[in-house]
Amino acid sequence: MNAIVAEVTRRGRLSFAEFMELALYHPTAGYYTRRRTGPGPAGRSGDFLTAPTTSPIFSRTLAELLVQSSAAFGEALTFVELGSGEGFLLEGVLAHLADRREKVLCRVVSVEAAEWARSRIAKRCKGIEVEARLSDAPWPDGPVVLFASEYYDALAVNRVTARAGSGGVALLEYFVEPDSRGGLQWTFGEPSTPTILAYLAEHGLALADGQVVEIRPQARSVHAGHLRWCGVDAVALILDYGHPGRRLYDPRARRGGSLVGYRAHALVGDVLSDPGEVDITAHVNFDDLENGAADAGWERGIIRPLGSFLTVHGALSFLPSAVAGGERLTPEEWAQLAAAKRLLLPSGMGADLKVLAQGRGRAWQAYLQLATPPPAEA
Ligand SMILES: C[S@@+](CC[C@H](N)C(=O)[O-])C[C@H]1O[C@@H](n2cnc3c(N)ncnc32)[C@H](O)[C@@H]1O
């Protein structure tokens, strides 16, 4: 029997958040943590694409932003990546920096939960620190840039719904239990923890009849912990799928929630099927990350669509040079252009993915200058 199904069977019934934690991070069978010898989850030969695995234009733009940031801050930076996967982004950033690396970065810290992935990162990126948790790394000394791509949307969510009955509207949580055929099925019950009711109340969420929402009450304190580690002079760039709560939880826009599974670049409707083989994800409520920043004494920040973030930071100048010259493109350049367009245009990740930029101290002031587009020329 599948180890995750066996664990659910042993425990009888789990909240969906407990199930998602097991399905993604069970030590030997979790989707992210189980040992892999072939391709990892993210990338063309995996199950889904992320911005860093879609086009090298992403790592190149980030590398140039780090160059400009260290020049603006007046010193070399500590660069931290949360949830590095196999280290493709870091590999790209370090390759683009090449012999500028020491001037720009005094330290590079990669944080990744999966042991198999940590060893790939260490092989791919020489001279960096690779940790399972950010708190395992020594505190930084100078300015920090912290980056995360699809880290928060891979954290477990509680799933709740509202049902109107004769006694009014009842709030029900989704649970997972074994079925009679050796698989898993949904059941419903009273919320497993008072934290759920407290979260809904704090965010002013009164669910409509039949509305389903996913919530991540732990995201705020997890994020605040990451930001506190960075110290008083830092910028965080958080790239993820999500919205502010008023939009994410608007019953007219998204009545069924945002929970989905991915396998081999296709959506999986039943996220209870084949646990450990399917990626499970749900959108981020950016209010949680803004509140976490405020708790840590940071600015709440600015949210931009990915395409606009990349454009402001100069990505268009990294398109194949034949594009600017109006010359004929080779098949390879067409492929590069198509991949870059997925990140830049509003018809794809350019609008669906968001970048939340937050900061504190001198580094934040310097970043704001870099992130403000120059006035248009008349
Ligand atoms: C969706 S993948 C994104 C990978 C990569 N950042 C990218 O964009 O291609 C999420 C990654 O975050 C890692 N992760 C999730 N929770 C984590 C945690 N608490 N600590 C460290 N890594 C974590 C997962 O193991 C996985 O590699």
The ligand as a Gaussian input file, in Angstrom:
#p B3LYP/6-31G(d) Opt

LIG

0 1
 C        7.057000      24.464000      -6.138000
 S        8.691000      24.018000      -5.701000
 C        9.585000      25.422000      -6.345000
 C       11.013000      25.114000      -6.675000
 C       11.818000      26.308000      -7.223000
 N       11.815000      27.405000      -6.282000
 C       11.296000      26.792000      -8.547000
 O       10.648000      27.844000      -8.597000
 O       11.525000      26.090000      -9.550000
 C        8.715000      24.324000      -3.939000
 C       10.016000      23.947000      -3.301000
 O       10.018000      24.443000      -1.949000
 C       10.525000      23.436000      -1.098000
 N        9.973000      23.666000       0.251000
 C        8.682000      23.695000       0.599000
 N        8.536000      23.907000       1.928000
 C        9.771000      24.036000       2.423000
 C       10.289000      24.292000       3.717000
 N        9.486000      24.459000       4.773000
 N       11.607000      24.391000       3.866000
 C       12.432000      24.267000       2.795000
 N       12.007000      24.009000       1.528000
 C       10.691000      23.893000       1.351000
 C       10.048000      22.146000      -1.716000
 O       10.789000      21.024000      -1.271000
 C       10.244000      22.448000      -3.196000
 O       11.528000      22.124000      -3.637000

